């Protein structure tokens, strides 16, 4: 494979933003996600969240799409919690996710943000752009003018 340095900040929520990530299951969930990412040849640089959403700083190789990675992680982790841990409350993830690309110089700050998610929410110091998770397509705006029609 060619050299690659790809860093993403991913965020997604529990189904209907329910508080399903209880402290006693959080470590188990995070360890599962890190292990699953390892099997997909992806690198989790940081993982954190609250009872109703999760953030990951991850490197995904160019041989795999971001959508494929997220689908695999969300599907397998909800299955794991529902089957392996005999979860009495059905665990599920909301459809959709947020993804932001990062440059290498942004990694340290992004990792700190993700690791300190609970403190950011307690102190209301969250980054509002990273915390808005919706099912609608929120595309970036065009940076250059449209080409004129011939």
N, C-alpha and C positions, 0 to 999 in steps of 0.2 A: 504494500500500500504506500501511497505517497505520504509525505509529511502533512499533518493537519493540526490546526489549533482552533477548534470550534468550541465556543462556550455559550451556553444558553441559560437563561433564568426562566424556569417554568413555574407556573402556579395554576392550581385547580382546586375546586371546592368539593365538599361532601354533598351528597344529594340533598337538594333543597336547603343547603347551608345548615343542616342539622348538626348539633354538637356530637358527632359520632367518634371522634378521635379522643378517647378517654386517656388520661395519663397512664393508666396501667397497660394500655395496648399500644401507646405511641412508640415506645422503643421497639416493640415487636414489629410493628408496621414499618418503621424506618429501616430496621435491619433487613426486613424482607425486601424492601424496595432497593436498597443498596446491593444486596445479593443478586437480585434479578437483573439489575443494571449491569453488574459484573458479567453475568452470563451472556448479556447482549453486547459485550465488549465496549460498554459505555463507562464513563467515570463520573461518579457522584462526588462533587467537591464539597457540597453542603446540602443538608436537608433540615427543614424546620417548618413550623407552622403553629396553628392553634387547633382548637377542637373542631373547627369547621373548614379548614383549608390547609394546603400544603405548598411549600416552595421548595424547589430543587435548583441548585446550580450544577449543571451537568455538561459533560463533553460527549457528544454523539458522533461517531465516525461518519464520514461522508457516504459510506456504503448503506446507511440506514436513514430513513426519513424521520423527521421529528414526530410527525403524526403517528408513524408506526411505533416509535419508542413509547410515546404517551399512551397509545391504545394498549400496548402490551403491558406496561406498568400498571395502568389503572385497572384493566381487566383482571390481571393475575393477582394483584394485591387485594381487590375486593373479594375475589374467589377464595383466596387464602384466609382472609379474616372470617368469611362466612362459613367455610368448610372446616378448616384446620382448627381454628380456635372455638368452634361451636358458638358463634356469636348469637346471643338471643335477640339482639336488635339487628335487623338486616342492614349490613353495611353497603353503601354504594357511593359512587362518585357522580357528581353532576356532569352533564355533557359539556363539552368544550373545555378550553384551557387557554391560558395566556402564555405567550412565548416572546422573549426579548433576547436579542443577540447581544453579546458582551465582547468587548475588546480585552486583551490580556491585562491591560492596566486597570480595568474595572473589576477584576475578579476579587481582589481582597475586600473591597467595599461591599460587593454583592454577597460574598460569603458571610461577612459580619452581619449584614442585614438579615439574612436567612437564619443564621444561628440564633439571633436575638429577636425572633418574631414575637414571642410572648411579651417581652419587655416593650417592644414597639407598640403592641396593642394596648398594653396596660397604661403606657404613658401618652398614648395617642400621637406617636411620632412615626406613623406608617407612611409609606410612599403611596399616595392615593392612586397613582397610575398602575402600580403593581398589584393593588388590592382589588381593583375592579374586575370582577370575573362575571362575564355574561355569556349567554348562548348565542348572541348575535355576532355577526362578522364585523369586527372593528378594524378596518384596514388603515394603513398609513396614507397620508395625503401625498399626491404627486409632487415631486420636487422640481420637475421641469415641465414646460408647457407641452400640450399635446401637439403632435405633428399636424400641420395643415393638410387638409384634404386636397388631392390633385384634381 
